[in-house]
Amino acid sequence: MRIALAGEALIDFTATQGLSFDGHEGGALTNCAVAAARLGQPTGFITQLSTDLFGERLLAWMHGNGIDTRFVLRSDAPSTLAFVERTPQTNRYAFYMHGTADTQWAPAELPALPDDCRYLHFGSISLLHEPAASRIVDLVRAQRGRRLVVFDPNVRPSLIPDVDAYRARLPGWVGLCDVLKFSDEDAATLAPGVSIAEAAARFLPMGPRAVVITRGAHGATLYRSGHPPIDVQPPAVQVIDTIGAGDTFAAGLSVGLLEQGVETLAQLDALPDAGWRAVLALAATAAALNCTREGADPPRRAEVQAVLEATVAQAAP
């Protein structure tokens, strides 16, 4: 296990017509885990799944994608369900997660991650419900300094009952991570009224070595203290669905960093600009390819490599 992820696992029901919905296995951290595994890195997941029919589907989905589930607990509490309606600008969500299995993840003893695990991801809506929110933070705090930590808040404003309280908790989460990734849409809640460059400048002193802000089809920008920003543009694709794109990008960051030989904080600090460009290109390409199919359906590593090589060939004189 090279990458571990802790967070929600749910079923996304995407609107098709009227009150018809298609179901997909999902959840931000679950999507991210699937993406990391498909991109070729041994990946494990940390959560609690229901024993209901949706929980069984989620467990089978993880196994089918080669995800290590040794740290997945089971419960007779129901599964979390999310209903998604697409709009021309973004997606609208309705979540049903009161007392659900993943929100009740609270083991008395935290999992002991294997020594070869180098990255730990956390974030998203799993931080909005107790007791899982506090225990996930306990886990991250216990692993701080032993793994590189990636935090993606993946903000869902409709689920945040008190935005001011959420923003007050944010520095504590940011201070636990080494890589902070969020979208320009997230920035409207995390740092309202400022540019994304100003938002990055606010968060860098809190602890992360790198802040990556995504802007959908307009690409992403990396910010680091003492370095100029680095921009990346995704390949042009026909967008079918944007669900899971940000999660796939986050997975691409860890996978790309591992491919660059980054397993420690010192190596992260020492990664040159060329290495970071390769990491960002992989993440952006994987996210773009995810958008070419229905639901969160991250690409395999070979698909990403083919597009990266084609992009290089097109740029050659």
Secondary structure, DSSP 8 states (H G I E B T S, - for coil): --EEEES--EEEEEEEETTEEEEEEE-HHHHHHHHHHHTT--EEEEEEEESSHHHHHHHHHHHHTT-EEEEEEEESS--EEEEEEE-SS-EEEEEE-TT-TGGG---SS-----TT--EEEEEGGGGSSTTHHHHHHHHHHHHBTTBEEEEE----GGG-S-HHHHHHHHHHHHTT-SEEEEEHHHHHHHSTTS-HHHHHHHHGGGS-SEEEEE-GGG-EEEEETTEEEEEE-------S--TTHHHHHHHHHHHHHHHTT--SHHHHHH--HHHHHHHHHHHHHHHHHHTTSSSS----HHHHHHHHHHHHHHH--
